[in-house]
Amino acid sequence: MGRVMVTLRLDPEQATLEEVRRLLGLAPEEVDPAFGVVNISPAEHLYTILVDEAAASRVAGAEPVEGVYGNPRIEPFGPPQEDPG
């Protein structure tokens, strides 16, 4: 199952993985601990977490959730470049 990004509006003291999991009722395996809670807009108190698609669907309407967004794989664009050497 893929993972998607969920953007949350939180007070800074709520911006811990444990607190976000508690607020949204998420199990440890539903949230990517390596991604963590990323501050994407300090002025607006916006944070992003990476969760399973099923978990994102379940929490999409929760109060701190501002949006659910895809997490496309980032790969090189265009044909491979040959080494000039």
Secondary structure, DSSP 4 states (H G I P E B T S, - for coil): --EEEEEEE--GGG-SHHHHHHHHT--GGGB-TTT--EEEEGGGTEEEEEEEHHHHHHHTTSTTEEEEE--PPP---SSPPPP--
